[in-house]
């Protein structure tokens, strides 16, 4: 067959090849209808709690070996033994390794767990799976973040007038152990805690709950669980715990309205930044 130049062929004989639509070829991801189910979300939350406890326990065991508990002269004296253990547990080296180092490692492992569940070990985009994109103007973004944080800060100043509050919480005892602990806690509160907690509560937990139990249940469950895990840390500071509960509610509602955890991470980070400045500025003192 004689070769005919392509330009000489009639147009009707040319096969039309449709343009490749790359956007249509990519699976659309809805963060409110995730690939993992409720059991995956609850399992991730349980895993985050277990990791925090387990890593702290391992760190405590390591410190018991490298920084042994001082011997108690009278082993039959329960109060003396209790006081010696408490003093050892609140010593700066133990606090730094167990409460700061252990928590930091647990945060990193929790982020890795969230990545594994949301992406099925790298098969999908993490940002799309968790709902990172926030479609709003810069003015709206700044207004939402600053507005929620200011409301939470003002509320925490107002609540102690009506709800019992104490400054002798386990968290305050930790902060009083040393300046190094306060600085380390302040840094961790800004760099890792907001991202880790929002990935768990407003990301992996909220997303499958909405199609499973509805919007009310999806907002209520993460809100309550977030407050509950902070109870041991702030025991006795009921006004602070109430404020954290309301902050958690605002964060979860923000997630529901925006379909994104980006504003939740921003709000949480700014709120913790203000608290971190307070931690460093106060020097661990209680009023």
C-alpha positions in Angstrom: 0.0 0.0 0.0 1.3 3.4 -1.0 2.3 5.6 1.9 0.1 8.7 1.8 1.1 11.8 3.8 -1.1 12.3 6.8 -2.0 15.8 5.8 -3.4 14.5 2.5 -5.9 12.2 4.2 -9.6 13.3 4.4 -10.4 14.6 7.9 -13.3 12.2 8.2 -10.9 9.2 7.9 -8.9 10.4 10.9 -9.7 8.6 14.1 -10.5 11.1 16.8 -8.7 10.3 20.1 -10.3 11.9 23.1 -8.0 14.0 25.2 -6.8 12.3 28.4 -8.7 13.7 31.4 -6.2 13.3 34.2 -8.5 14.8 36.8 -11.3 12.4 35.9 -8.8 9.5 36.2 -8.0 10.3 39.8 -10.4 8.9 42.3 -12.3 11.6 44.0 -11.8 11.5 47.8 -14.5 12.7 50.2 -13.1 13.2 53.8 -16.6 12.6 55.2 -16.8 9.2 53.5 -13.4 7.7 54.1 -11.9 4.4 53.0 -11.6 3.2 56.7 -14.6 2.4 58.8 -15.7 3.1 62.4 -13.6 0.3 63.7 -10.5 1.7 62.0 -11.3 5.1 63.6 -11.9 3.8 67.1 -8.9 1.5 66.8 -6.7 4.5 65.9 -7.9 6.3 69.0 -7.3 3.3 71.2 -3.9 2.9 69.6 -3.0 6.5 70.4 -3.9 6.1 74.0 -2.1 2.7 74.3 1.0 4.2 72.6 1.1 7.1 75.1 0.8 4.8 78.1 3.2 2.1 76.7 6.0 4.4 75.6 5.8 6.3 78.9 6.0 2.9 80.8 9.0 1.8 78.7 10.7 5.2 79.4 10.0 4.8 83.1 11.6 1.4 83.1 14.7 2.7 81.4 15.0 5.5 83.9 14.6 3.1 86.7 17.7 1.3 85.4 19.9 4.4 84.6 18.6 6.6 87.3 17.7 4.2 90.2 15.2 5.0 92.9 17.1 6.0 96.1 17.0 3.4 98.9 14.5 4.0 101.7 16.1 3.5 105.1 12.9 2.1 106.7 11.2 -0.2 104.2 8.3 -0.7 106.6 7.3 3.0 106.6 4.7 3.2 103.9 4.5 7.0 103.9 8.3 7.4 103.6 8.4 4.9 100.7 5.6 6.8 99.0 7.3 10.1 99.5 10.6 8.7 98.1 8.9 7.3 95.0 7.0 10.5 94.4 10.2 12.6 94.7 12.0 10.3 92.3 9.1 10.4 89.8 9.0 14.2 89.9 12.8 14.6 89.6 13.8 16.6 86.4 15.6 13.7 84.7 12.6 11.3 85.1 10.1 13.9 84.1 12.1 14.9 81.0 12.5 11.3 79.8 9.1 9.9 80.7 6.6 12.8 80.4 8.4 14.8 77.6 10.4 12.3 75.7 7.9 9.5 76.0 5.0 11.7 74.9 7.0 13.1 72.0 7.8 9.6 70.7 4.2 8.5 71.2 3.1 11.5 69.2 5.4 10.5 66.3 4.2 6.9 66.4 0.6 8.1 66.5 1.0 10.3 63.4 2.6 7.2 61.6 -0.4 5.1 62.7 -2.8 7.7 61.3 -0.9 7.8 58.0 -1.0 4.0 57.8 -4.8 3.8 58.4 -5.7 6.7 56.2 -3.5 5.8 53.2 -3.6 2.0 53.6 0.2 2.2 53.9 0.8 4.7 51.1 -1.7 3.7 48.5 -3.5 7.0 48.7 -2.8 10.7 49.3 -2.7 11.4 53.1 -3.7 15.1 52.6 -6.8 14.1 50.6 -7.8 11.2 52.9 -7.8 13.2 56.1 -9.4 16.3 54.4 -6.6 18.9 54.6 -7.8 21.3 52.0 -9.9 24.2 53.3 -11.7 26.1 50.6 -12.2 29.6 52.0 -10.7 33.1 51.6 -7.8 34.2 53.7 -10.1 36.6 55.5 -12.5 33.8 56.5 -9.6 31.6 57.6 -8.0 34.2 59.8 -11.4 35.2 61.2 -12.4 31.6 62.1 -9.1 30.7 63.7 -8.6 33.9 65.7 -12.3 34.1 66.7 -12.4 30.5 68.1 -9.1 30.9 69.9 -10.1 34.3 71.5 -13.4 32.9 72.5 -11.7 29.9 74.2 -9.2 32.0 76.0 -11.8 34.4 77.3 -14.0 31.5 78.4 -11.2 30.0 80.4 -10.8 33.3 82.2 -14.5 33.4 82.9 -15.3 29.8 83.9 -13.4 29.7 87.3 -15.9 32.2 88.7 -18.5 29.5 88.6 -16.7 26.2 88.4 -14.2 24.9 91.0 -10.6 25.2 89.9 -7.3 24.2 91.4 -3.7 24.9 90.4 -2.4 21.8 92.1 -3.0 19.5 89.2 -0.6 16.7 88.0 0.3 18.8 85.0 1.3 21.7 87.2 3.4 19.5 89.4 5.3 18.3 86.3 5.8 21.9 85.1 7.3 22.9 88.5 10.0 20.2 88.3 12.4 22.3 86.2 12.8 25.0 83.7 14.0 22.5 81.1 10.7 20.6 81.5 8.7 23.7 81.0 10.5 24.7 77.8 10.3 21.2 76.5 6.6 21.0 77.3 6.0 24.3 75.7 7.7 23.3 72.4 5.9 20.0 72.3 2.5 21.6 72.9 3.0 23.7 69.8 4.9 21.4 67.4 3.4 17.9 67.9 0.4 17.9 70.2 -2.1 19.8 67.9 -1.3 17.9 64.8 -1.4 14.5 66.6 -4.6 15.1 68.4 -6.5 16.6 65.5 -5.4 13.7 63.2 -6.9 11.3 65.7 -10.0 13.1 66.9 -11.1 15.3 64.0 -9.5 13.1 61.3 -9.4 9.4 61.7 -12.2 9.2 64.3 -14.7 11.8 63.1 -14.6 10.9 59.4 -16.1 7.4 59.6 -18.5 8.3 62.4 -20.5 10.8 60.3 -21.8 8.3 57.7 -22.2 5.6 60.5 -24.0 7.5 63.3 -24.9 10.9 61.8 -23.6 14.4 62.4 -24.7 14.6 66.0 -23.0 11.4 67.0 -19.9 12.3 64.9 -19.6 15.6 66.8 -20.4 14.3 70.2 -18.1 11.2 70.4 -14.8 12.9 69.5 -15.7 15.9 71.6 -16.2 13.8 74.7 -13.2 11.5 74.2 -10.9 14.4 73.7 -12.0 15.8 77.1 -11.9 12.5 78.9 -8.3 11.7 78.0 -7.3 15.0 79.6 -9.0 14.3 82.9 -6.0 12.7 84.6 -3.7 15.5 83.5 -6.1 18.3 84.8 -7.8 16.4 87.7 -9.3 19.0 90.1 -9.1 21.8 87.6 -12.8 21.4 86.6 -13.0 24.9 85.0 -10.1 24.1 82.8 -11.6 20.7 81.8 -14.9 22.4 81.0 -13.0 24.9 78.8 -11.3 22.0 77.0 -14.6 20.3 76.5 -16.0 23.4 74.9 -12.9 23.9 72.8 -13.1 20.3 71.6 -16.8 21.0 70.7 -15.8 24.1 68.7 -13.0 22.1 66.9 -15.3 19.3 66.0 -18.0 21.7 64.7 -15.4 23.5 62.7 -14.4 20.2 61.2 -18.0 19.4 60.4 -18.6 22.8 58.7 -15.4 23.0 56.7 -14.9 19.3 55.9 -11.2 19.9 56.7 -8.9 19.4 59.7 -6.7 22.3 58.6 -8.6 24.9 60.6 -8.7 22.6 63.5 -4.9 22.2 63.5 -4.5 26.0 63.2 -6.9 26.7 66.0 -5.4 24.1 68.3 -1.8 25.3 67.5 -2.6 28.9 68.2 -4.5 28.0 71.4 -1.5 25.9 72.6 0.9 28.6 71.6 -0.8 31.0 74.0 -0.7 28.4 76.7 3.0 27.6 76.0 3.9 31.3 76.4 2.0 31.2 79.7 3.9 28.1 80.8 7.3 29.7 80.1 6.3 33.1 81.4 4.9 31.8 84.7 8.0 29.8 85.5 5.8 26.9 86.7 4.4 29.1 89.6 0.8 28.6 90.7 -1.4 31.3 92.1 
